[in-house]
Amino acid sequence: MRHLGLVLTLALAAACFDERDRRRAWNAPEDIDFGHAPAVKVEAAAAPQVAEAPAAAPTVVVVPKFTISSDAAAIAQGKDLFSSKGCVGCHKIGGGKLVGPDLKGVTARRDQEWVSKMILRPDVMVKEDETAKKLLAEHMVPMPNQNVDAAKELPMLLAFLKSNEQ
């Protein structure tokens, strides 16, 4: 019983000292862990550096140089192409918007190169051209690529569109 009192007294005394004092009191080496985890400084890992993808180069849409014809035969062929390519399903020439914008006077509102690129590669234009992006936002339907032949069909389509400027 006497020993029990001594042990309890020693245990109570040990609880009153910090770990270093307990080590000294018991002659314990400094590297013994008495159930306390060592303080570990955790540093936040640096965020990994993500290289930005280089900006994609604009797609080159090749537009042949030509003068828009005012010849009645070229205009008639352009009108037939406008119909056969399915342009009439989305565009009116006068009378307002259908699905896409009304194309009456489009050759007066836009330059020849812009209209040509929009006819040849509307998919590229709605991604890279600010005016085409705004038109897409307004009309909510992208113009499909109709695979217009730049050398043979484009001049006739522009002749038809130009004939409807007034």
Order of alpha helices (4+ residues) and beta strands (2+ residues): alpha-alpha-alpha-alpha-alpha-alpha-alpha-alpha
